[in-house]
């Protein structure tokens, strides 16, 4: 059985993963915001991902959740896994 604190930790890590790219955009503006799909166009003529999906956002989300995992559970790997899963889900919904 999962401990209630474990569920709260995962939810906090998800909040970090989803919120940190937004915070990075507000702090950095358009600096370092390279599109993740490098401007590629899919078969239907639309971009592969939305314009808000950037390499900066992915990197910041992974770094922040890894650090958050270290602070919350002393396991940066858990933070990295949660951040990765969150970013993959976000990219799939943006596709």
N, C-alpha and C positions, 0 to 999 in steps of 0.2 A: 504494500500500500504506500502511495506517495504521501510524503509529509506535506502538510499545508504550506510550510515555508518554502519548499521546493517549487511549488506551483507559483508562489509569489515571486520567487527569484527569476523563474523563466519569463513571467509576465513583465517584470522590470527589464530584463534583457531585451525582450521584444520591443518594449517602449524605447529603449536606447537605440536599438537597430533602426527603428522607423523614424525616430525623431532626430537622430544625429545628422543625417544628410540635410534636413531642413535647417538645422542650426548652422551647419557649415555654409550653406548658401547665404544665410543672413549675415554671417560673419565675414565671409570672403567675397560675396557678390558673385561675379562671373569668373573670378580668378580660378584657374585649375579646373574649370568645368568643361572637360572634353566629353563629347557624346559617347556613350558606351558602344553604340552601333557604328561609330565612325561615319555617320551619314549614309549608311547602306539603306537601300530601298528594297522592300519585299516584293513578291510577285504581283501584289495588288496595287503597287505604286505608292504605298504608304511606307513611312519609316518603320524599321524593324521594332524599335522601342520608342516610347514618347521622348520628347526633347528634354524632359526633366531627369531622365536616367543618364547619369554621368559616372565616369570612372571615379571622380572625386567622391561622389556619394557612396559608391560601393566600398572604396578604401576606408573612408571615414567610419562607415557603419561597422565594418569588420574590426577596425582598430578599437573603436569605442566599446563595442560589445565584448571584445576579448579583455580589455581593461576592466570593464564592468564585471565580467565573470570572475576575474582575479579578485576584485574588491568584495564581491558578494559571496563567492563560494570557494575562493582560493584556487579556482580552476579556470585559467584563461582559455583552455580548450573548450569548455562548455560554452563560454561566451562566443567563441569563434564559430562553434557549431550552430548555435541559436542565431547568430548574425548571418551566417551563410544561408541557413534555411529561410530566414526572413527575406533576404535579398533575392533568393531564387523564386520564392513565391511572389514577390513584388514584380520581378521581371516577367514571370509567366503571365501575371494579370495585365501587364503593360503590353505584351506582345500582340 
